[in-house]
Amino acid sequence: MPELPEVETMVRGIRSHVIDRVIENIVMCPNDFKPISVVPRLPQLRKKLIGHRFVEVRRLGKRIVFDLSDQSNLVIEPRMTGLMVLSDPPDVNHLRIQISFRSSGNFDSLWFWDRRGLGTVTWLEPGRLQEKLGSRSLGPDALDFDVERWIECCGMTSREIKVLLLDQKTVAGIGNIYASEILHRAGIHPSRPANSLNSNSIDKIAAAVRSVLLKAIECEGSTLGDGTYRNALNQNGSYQNEHRVYLREGQNCLSCHKGEIKRIVQAQRSTFFCSNCQKERK
């Protein structure tokens, strides 16, 4: 579930507690669940990390990038249920990796927790980050898109606009929750072909992307009913209280108070929209 706001919240939550601290050890936490992907294998990874420092922590799309003192990078992709936490994970059974620190700080360790085991941990030697996650594999960050870029991207494809928003090679960071919320705020039906949108509609989408994502970051993300998502200090996000359409199928629209929230499936993902605010073009 972690999307741009949740990953940005993780990065902001852990940054001040891990930068400039010497890595003392990295271990796999024992469990009986599906193992996560770790590249290289743990013995080699320990040799690459121990004794080095994190000099920066940043977000790249929906990934967390740790810049190391030897100019290599550790990239963690939380995917559906991964979390980076400093204390009190949702449970100890799904802890995957512990990175412990030698130097003093408020927290002795940084943990990667993942319920489904879909997350990945990858070490990249100096200079490989751009090759691995550069513009050929990952589009510009959603918060860096301007109207002109949206006009260009929409004009190049007849794909449904919701599907385009989810394409990480086109625009990085927007996931399923926020794509539905963005299109509702913009008043655009999710099935509209991207190249059918006029400049006014694209202006609305561009504005909605920024307003929804920035507000979600301010609220530290969305914690849904399963309680999976937590910030780095095991606290809930609050943006779920701002959702207008997501998971509200069959309920009245909170914006127009007339339409009913509908659910359709696009690219194997659930999409929620208002039948009145987001009317489909005939």
Secondary structure as UniProt FT lines:
FT   HELIX           4..18
FT   STRAND          22..28
FT   STRAND          37..39
FT   HELIX           42..49
FT   TURN            50..51
FT   STRAND          53..60
FT   TURN            61..62
FT   STRAND          63..68
FT   TURN            69..70
FT   STRAND          73..77
FT   TURN            79..81
FT   STRAND          82..85
FT   TURN            93..94
FT   STRAND          95..101
FT   STRAND          109..114
FT   STRAND          120..124
FT   TURN            126..127
FT   HELIX           128..133
FT   TURN            135..137
FT   HELIX           142..144
FT   HELIX           147..155
FT   HELIX           161..166
FT   TURN            168..170
FT   HELIX           176..186
FT   TURN            190..191
FT   HELIX           194..196
FT   HELIX           199..218
FT   TURN            219..220
FT   TURN            225..226
FT   TURN            232..233
FT   HELIX           239..242
FT   TURN            246..247
FT   TURN            249..250
FT   TURN            254..256
FT   STRAND          260..266
FT   TURN            267..268
FT   STRAND          269..274
FT   TURN            275..278
//
